Amino acid sequence: MDAISLPCGDAETRDWRAWINLMPPPPDDLHVIGEVRVPNPGVEAILVKTEPQGINPNILLLDLFLYQRPGAWPQVVVRKPVRYDSVVRGMAYTEVSVLCDGKPIQDIKVEEVH
């Protein structure tokens, strides 16, 4: 049995942070982290780069997806970490926008680490 996609519209999220590591040696890498409240421990949260990206090249758009893994899981609400990591070459992201079903749920300023 495969994982089942769940709607993320009612998901509560918190503790978002985004940073780009500019320390030598190249390449630079971008990291986005947060937490998602899910209905049971068998739900996985992932961030995927939105395709196509928006019109502003300085804002990275990420889609949040929730997937229920197969099996019997206790129906207890838990918080799950979610993370996106990417190597960036020549891109100057200043903001990340996390989307759920095409709608923004969180805007995050990108910090630079030197």
N, C-alpha and C positions, 0 to 999 in steps of 0.2 A: 504494500500500500504506500502511495506517495504522500508527501506533505500536502496539506490543504491550505490554500490561501485564505486569510481572514481579513475582514475590513479593518482598517486602522483609524477610521474617522473618529472613534470614541476613545482612542488610546491616549492616556495621559503621559506626557513626556516631561523630563526635567534634566538639569545639570548638563546642558549642552556646552561644548567647547570646541573650538577649531583653531588650529595653529599650523603654520608652515615652518619647517625646519630649514633655515638658510645657512646652517653651519657647514663649513667645508668638510669633506670634499663633496662636490656635486655628485649626483643630482639632488635637487631639493625635493622634500617630500611633505605632503599635506596629510593631516590627521583630523578627523572629526569624531567626537565621542558624545554619547548621551545615554539616557536611561529611558526605558519604555515600560509602563505598567501593563502587564498582560494577565489573562484570566487563569493561567496554569503554567507550571514549569516546563511543559512540553511545547510552548510557543517560542519560536525563534524570531528575532527582529533583525532585519538586515537593511543596509543602506546601499542603493545602487545609483550610479550616475544617470540622471535623466537624459533620455534621447528623444528628440533633439534638445540641446541646451537652449537656454533663453537668448535674448538679443544682447544682453549685457555680458561681455566676456569676463568681467571682473567678479561676477556672481556665479558660483558653482551651484547648480540645482541637483539635489539628491532626492530620490524617491524612497520612502520608508515602506517596507513590506513586512507583514507578519505571516508566519507559516506555522500551522499546527502539525507537529510531528506525530506519526502514528503511535497508537498505543493508548492505554488507560492512564490518565493523569489525574491527580487530586485537584479538585476545583478550588484552588487557593490562589489568590491574587499575589503575584510576585513582580519584582522589578528586574528587567533584563537589560544588560548593557548592550549597546549597539555601537558599531564602529565602522568607519570608512577610512582607508589608507590608500594613498596614490602618490606615485612619483609625478612631479610637475616639472615641465621643461619650458621655460620662457613664458609661463603664465603668471599673472599677478592677481590672484584671487584676493579680494578684500572682504568678501562676505560669502556665506554659505546659506542657502535657503533649503530647508527640509520640507518636502511635499508629501501629502497623503492624498491619494486619489486626485492628483493634480492641483490640490489646494495647499497653499503655504501653511505650515503649522509652527515653524520656528525659523527665525532669521538669526544668524550667528556672525559676529564680526570675527575675522581671521586675525589672530595674533601672529607676529613674526618673532621667531626665535633665532637669535644671532649667536 
